[in-house]
Amino acid sequence: MFELTMKVPSIAKAQVQILSEGVVERVTECDPLPADLLPVLRFTEAQIHGGLPESGAFGVHDLRCGA
């Protein structure tokens, strides 16, 4: 229910349900991706961290009604 009140939920109800079901490993080996679907752009750690919000504790500013 809290996921509805937050701009960016810390965890979604669906994530909790999947984890509680114990589905954490693939069932069978997968075929490799075709060449046209392989990633061509690699991100650096700096690029990834640059796209993330500042780390910190959740607060009222994270709630939709506190915006």
KACOR-V930162 format. One record per residue. N is the residue number from 1. RES is the residue in three letters. SS is DSSP state (H for helix, E for strand, C for the rest). PSI is psi in whole degrees, 0 to 359 (* if undefined). OMEGA is omega in radians with two decimals (NA if undefined). Layout:
BEGIN
n=(N & N)
res=(RES & RES)
ss=(SS & SS)
psi=(PSI & PSI)
omega=(OMEGA & OMEGA)
END
This chain:
BEGIN
n=(1 & 2 & 3 & 4 & 5 & 6 & 7 & 8 & 9 & 10 & 11 & 12 & 13 & 14 & 15 & 16 & 17 & 18 & 19 & 20 & 21 & 22 & 23 & 24 & 25 & 26 & 27 & 28 & 29 & 30 & 31 & 32 & 33 & 34 & 35 & 36 & 37 & 38 & 39 & 40 & 41 & 42 & 43 & 44 & 45 & 46 & 47 & 48 & 49 & 50 & 51 & 52 & 53 & 54 & 55 & 56 & 57 & 58 & 59 & 60 & 61 & 62 & 63 & 64 & 65 & 66 & 67)
res=(MET & PHE & GLU & LEU & THR & MET & LYS & VAL & PRO & SER & ILE & ALA & LYS & ALA & GLN & VAL & GLN & ILE & LEU & SER & GLU & GLY & VAL & VAL & GLU & ARG & VAL & THR & GLU & CYS & ASP & PRO & LEU & PRO & ALA & ASP & LEU & LEU & PRO & VAL & LEU & ARG & PHE & THR & GLU & ALA & GLN & ILE & HIS & GLY & GLY & LEU & PRO & GLU & SER & GLY & ALA & PHE & GLY & VAL & HIS & ASP & LEU & ARG & CYS & GLY & ALA)
ss=(C & H & H & H & C & E & C & C & C & C & C & C & H & H & H & H & H & H & H & H & C & C & C & C & C & C & C & C & C & C & C & C & C & C & H & H & H & C & C & C & C & C & C & C & H & H & H & H & H & H & C & C & C & C & C & C & C & C & C & H & H & H & E & H & H & H & C)
psi=(326 & 333 & 335 & 335 & 348 & 145 & 310 & 102 & 144 & 328 & 141 & 154 & 321 & 322 & 317 & 318 & 315 & 316 & 324 & 335 & 349 & 19 & 92 & 350 & 149 & 154 & 313 & 168 & 143 & 153 & 148 & 154 & 148 & 156 & 325 & 351 & 356 & 144 & 140 & 343 & 122 & 134 & 143 & 164 & 323 & 320 & 319 & 312 & 328 & 333 & 354 & 151 & 162 & 137 & 149 & 176 & 152 & 145 & 192 & 327 & 344 & 347 & 146 & 322 & 348 & 6 & *)
omega=(-3.13 & -3.12 & 3.12 & -3.08 & -3.07 & 3.06 & 3.11 & -3.09 & 3.12 & 3.07 & -3.12 & 3.13 & -3.14 & 3.11 & 3.14 & -3.13 & -3.14 & 3.14 & -3.13 & 3.12 & 3.10 & 3.11 & -3.08 & 3.14 & 3.12 & -3.08 & -3.10 & 3.08 & -3.12 & 3.02 & 3.09 & 3.13 & 3.02 & -3.07 & -3.11 & 3.10 & 3.12 & 3.13 & 3.12 & -3.12 & 3.11 & 3.11 & 3.05 & 3.09 & -3.14 & 3.12 & 3.14 & -3.14 & 3.10 & 3.13 & -3.13 & 3.05 & 3.10 & -3.14 & 3.14 & -3.12 & 3.04 & 3.13 & -3.11 & -3.13 & 3.12 & 3.14 & 3.13 & -3.11 & -3.14 & -3.06 & NA)
END
